[in-house]
């Protein structure tokens, strides 16, 4: 009996020891250092940091180094979840720096540390953002024009719209210019590139010259010799054509103040059935006339039309005191033939301004530095924006 008691006690004691050993073995986890994961976020130039640890974290420090600039993004010593920490942000890059190194240091209660780093980059611009080149002009021309167009929206503010009336009564958008269309504050739109500010008329001429040079037309020779016209044979060609890396051309005419007297004028016949169309009603049509109507899509532009308009517009001012022309008409058969019988009606200066904005926006959106891939039949469905719809 006594032997049994000793056996029972030994068994109980042994089981207790085994339990204690098992418990101690289960809780005494290996001492491991924190695990750090650094990845680029979905947004351009963003970073996501994740730190996990079997033991409670005591500190996490995140540092960014970009160029000569170093700054602390996070320095944490207390944690809502001490075993899991996450940080995300869009990094701020210093000027002309396109790669940032993100470094993470993490320590846990076992005094074990880990360090990881990763480069996060943003696309380097095609050219120096401070350079006076067409690429930077295009960016300013598009962004400022869009903003001005959307912010200025009121009836009865646009002057000199036809030969017979003084104001456009439609509730339309417009881009204020220095001559006749200030905004509600009595101001007008300006464009600043590489430290130089241009008026809308100057920007319009730069955009026109730039467009022609990008397609290989030698505007300098044409202006010096007065040889340019709508006929390609009258133009000397650049070899090679300009690119968006080409220097911004200086305005050659006295466009600073001299818009045409009626830059919104699109009055007259569309050449289809002889029916007059009110100004700002969009008389320029794209398609084939049939039975007094125009098939195809209304209010479009193609590279072919833009080339024709730009050449005519650029040379017109030589004999007209350097002012911006009011319009270019496509109401007779000779003019329609120049645009392959695809356009009919009258296109005003302000409409062509929007075509130029869309042209440069197309180049930027498609990462194009030259026009070698842009064919004459490329369609811009932009001129319908000459109305009361915002430019989204």
Secondary structure, 3 states (H helix, E strand, C coil): CHHHHHHHHHHHHHHHHHHHHHHHHHHCCCCCCCEEEEEECCCCCEEEEEEECCCCEEEEEEEEEECCEEEEEEEECCCCCCCEEEEEEECCCCCCCCEEEEEEEEEECCCCEEEEEEEEECCCCCCCCCCCEHHHHHHHHHHHHHHHHHHCECCCCCECCCCCCCECCCCCECCCCCCCCCCCCCCCCEEEECCEEEEHHHHHHHHHHHHHHHCCECHHHHHHHCCCCCCHHHCCECCCCCCCCCECCCCCCCCCCCCCCCCCCCCCECCCCCCECCCCCCCCEECCEECCEECCCECCEEHHHHHHHHHHHHHHHHHCCCCCCCEEEECCHHHHHHCCCCEEEEEEHHHHHHHHHHHHHHHHHCCCCCCCCCCCCCEECCHHHCCCCCCC
